[in-house]
Amino acid sequence: MKPNPLFQKGFLDGFKEVLTNRITASYTVCMGLFFGSFIGYLNSSQQIFQVQFETGSMFSVYFGLLALVLGFSSLMNSRIVEKHGAKIIAFKAMTVTVLASLVFLILHAFVDISLWMFLIYATVIFFCFGLLFGNVNSLAMEPMGHVAGIASAVIGSISSLMSMGIGTLVGQMYNNTLIPISGNFVLMGGIALGIMYWAEKGQLKAKTA
């Protein structure tokens, strides 16, 4: 069966529009960056709990509790997004992620990280990610209403490829400490914040002041 030239043209036009739109391209990259960091954590989670903190069979309990935090955050987001707006929520959640990760990274130089310290940090991160996932995706899709189907596929493909690459790299960097994980959240989150500012041309600062 020969490919439909009209479909090919429509897909290529949609692909080009996604890549050339400042807002869509920027938030697509942001999705890839922070979701890649999250996958990096997931790749290392069993080693973190069962090897580093020796939780044994309790690993599934801790993992499940953190997943509940993310779910609760997503539920809250659906209720507050109309009041505060997706841009502000996403920006603040990313800022908290970076700052919390920076503090946690610095702590490694002064104390031995315990399980309860990690759980507090992970709870903050998971709560922020519950706010980020839906909002950043909706922000990327916002200018693409006229090509929503193609744009959704392109955005999902690009961000997934980025996140898999970043997540695999971070997972391989695990060295029986949480330095690679927290350091990656600082680095990727910081880059994502810069991209958000660029995408909005600095307007986020004025809105959050």
Wavefront OBJ file of the C-alpha trace (Angstrom):
o trace
v 0.000 0.000 0.000
v 1.397 3.346 -1.052
v 1.645 6.017 1.640
v -0.924 8.794 1.373
v 0.925 11.917 0.161
v -1.623 14.197 1.847
v -1.036 12.409 5.163
v 2.724 12.671 4.707
v 2.505 16.378 3.933
v 0.207 16.977 6.910
v 2.531 15.106 9.243
v 5.639 16.910 7.995
v 3.916 20.282 8.255
v 2.774 19.463 11.793
v 6.251 18.225 12.744
v 7.817 21.423 11.422
v 5.277 23.577 13.255
v 5.997 21.846 16.583
v 9.741 22.342 16.195
v 9.513 25.982 15.106
v 7.005 27.168 17.718
v 8.871 28.756 20.636
v 6.390 27.696 23.333
v 5.787 24.162 22.117
v 9.418 23.333 21.380
v 10.583 24.789 24.698
v 8.122 22.915 26.885
v 8.737 19.732 24.918
v 12.428 19.938 25.808
v 11.492 20.717 29.430
v 9.373 17.562 29.506
v 12.283 15.505 28.240
v 14.643 16.995 30.820
v 12.612 16.559 33.981
v 11.014 13.268 32.951
v 14.498 11.961 32.129
v 15.589 12.866 35.656
v 12.576 11.025 37.017
v 13.374 7.919 34.956
v 16.946 8.114 36.252
v 15.558 7.874 39.770
v 13.284 4.975 38.808
v 16.231 3.096 37.294
v 18.127 3.439 40.570
v 15.248 3.148 43.041
v 15.649 -0.523 43.886
v 19.377 -0.098 44.514
v 18.713 3.010 46.613
v 16.199 1.319 48.890
v 17.432 -2.262 49.012
v 21.201 -1.808 48.731
v 21.985 1.646 50.075
v 19.318 1.770 52.816
v 18.841 -1.996 53.229
v 15.052 -1.835 53.380
v 14.595 -5.374 52.049
v 10.974 -6.262 51.300
v 9.865 -2.812 52.519
v 11.110 -1.414 49.215
v 7.690 -1.897 47.615
v 5.998 -0.124 50.540
v 8.228 2.953 50.343
v 7.993 2.998 46.563
v 4.206 2.769 46.729
v 3.922 5.551 49.312
v 5.924 7.887 47.108
v 3.696 6.976 44.176
v 0.695 7.955 46.309
v 2.312 11.352 46.897
v 2.566 11.857 43.149
v -1.053 10.794 42.661
v -2.261 13.111 45.429
v -0.321 15.991 43.890
v -1.874 15.325 40.476
v -5.318 15.358 42.067
v -4.582 18.676 43.785
v -3.278 20.113 40.537
v -6.595 19.472 38.799
v -8.260 21.646 41.438
v -5.797 24.540 41.650
v -4.725 24.929 38.026
v -7.781 26.981 37.113
v -7.044 29.436 39.925
v -3.292 29.879 39.509
v -2.633 28.833 35.913
v -0.462 26.049 34.521
v 2.539 28.298 33.866
v 2.864 29.551 37.419
v 2.341 26.106 38.940
v 4.887 24.508 36.605
v 7.467 27.223 37.214
v 7.115 27.102 41.001
v 7.176 23.290 41.071
v 10.355 23.232 38.982
v 11.941 25.896 41.186
v 11.187 23.912 44.347
v 12.581 20.763 42.706
v 15.870 22.496 41.900
v 16.224 24.186 45.299
v 15.333 21.040 47.266
v 17.788 19.012 45.182
v 20.517 21.611 45.669
v 20.054 21.579 49.456
v 20.008 17.781 49.477
v 23.140 17.663 47.329
v 24.990 20.032 49.668
v 23.960 17.916 52.674
v 26.108 15.082 51.334
v 29.210 17.104 52.224
v 28.248 17.398 55.894
v 26.216 14.362 56.989
v 25.588 10.737 56.148
v 22.254 10.639 54.356
v 19.746 8.499 56.228
v 16.579 6.857 54.955
v 14.262 9.383 56.596
v 16.206 12.281 55.066
v 15.881 10.725 51.640
v 12.163 10.091 52.123
v 11.547 13.732 53.006
v 13.471 14.845 49.917
v 11.736 12.281 47.687
v 8.312 13.346 48.977
v 9.011 16.945 47.956
v 10.254 15.851 44.532
v 7.322 13.525 43.872
v 4.828 16.182 44.917
v 6.422 18.641 42.489
v 6.424 16.081 39.707
v 2.718 15.512 40.190
v 2.286 19.209 39.401
v 4.713 19.193 36.492
v 3.624 16.254 34.360
v 0.207 17.444 33.273
v 0.908 21.171 33.267
v 4.037 21.138 31.119
v 2.375 18.848 28.589
v -0.671 21.114 28.379
v 1.580 24.158 27.965
v 3.395 22.456 25.103
v 0.071 21.630 23.442
v -1.515 25.043 24.012
v -0.501 26.650 20.663
v -1.154 23.431 18.704
v -4.944 23.157 18.812
v -5.238 23.141 15.023
v -2.806 20.191 14.692
v -3.426 18.593 18.080
v -3.157 14.956 16.994
v 0.139 15.273 15.148
v 1.542 17.676 17.730
v 0.740 15.278 20.578
v 2.559 12.463 18.776
v 5.606 14.610 18.002
v 5.809 16.079 21.500
v 5.466 12.650 23.073
v 8.080 11.098 20.780
v 10.710 13.812 21.265
v 10.281 14.071 25.037
v 10.284 10.275 25.410
v 13.495 9.870 23.413
v 15.155 12.565 25.499
v 13.946 11.126 28.796
v 15.032 7.586 27.952
v 18.522 8.762 27.076
v 18.878 10.936 30.181
v 17.292 8.327 32.449
v 19.566 5.564 31.199
v 22.663 7.715 31.678
v 21.688 8.750 35.214
v 20.846 5.174 36.129
v 24.296 4.043 34.998
v 25.908 6.772 37.117
v 24.535 5.430 40.398
v 27.479 4.917 42.789
v 25.807 3.885 46.054
v 25.160 7.531 46.898
v 22.356 9.919 45.980
v 24.732 12.472 44.497
v 24.083 11.505 40.834
v 20.310 11.601 41.367
v 20.109 14.933 43.200
v 22.832 16.473 41.034
v 20.916 15.534 37.913
v 17.732 17.131 39.267
v 19.695 20.330 39.898
v 21.284 20.333 36.447
v 18.300 19.300 34.335
v 15.858 21.327 36.414
v 18.054 24.405 36.161
v 18.246 24.049 32.395
v 14.478 23.565 32.218
v 13.916 26.730 34.277
v 16.127 28.687 31.905
v 14.190 27.346 28.936
v 10.893 28.305 30.577
v 12.111 31.867 31.037
v 13.269 31.969 27.440
v 9.998 30.540 26.158
v 7.970 33.131 28.026
v 10.502 35.910 27.329
v 10.997 36.580 31.019
v 7.277 37.135 31.721
v 7.218 34.370 34.330
v 9.273 36.496 36.717
v 6.787 39.323 36.514
v 3.821 36.998 37.045
v 5.308 35.275 40.075
v 6.551 38.459 41.780
l 1 2 3 4 5 6 7 8 9 10 11 12 13 14 15 16 17 18 19 20 21 22 23 24 25 26 27 28 29 30 31 32 33 34 35 36 37 38 39 40 41 42 43 44 45 46 47 48 49 50 51 52 53 54 55 56 57 58 59 60 61 62 63 64 65 66 67 68 69 70 71 72 73 74 75 76 77 78 79 80 81 82 83 84 85 86 87 88 89 90 91 92 93 94 95 96 97 98 99 100 101 102 103 104 105 106 107 108 109 110 111 112 113 114 115 116 117 118 119 120 121 122 123 124 125 126 127 128 129 130 131 132 133 134 135 136 137 138 139 140 141 142 143 144 145 146 147 148 149 150 151 152 153 154 155 156 157 158 159 160 161 162 163 164 165 166 167 168 169 170 171 172 173 174 175 176 177 178 179 180 181 182 183 184 185 186 187 188 189 190 191 192 193 194 195 196 197 198 199 200 201 202 203 204 205 206 207 208 209
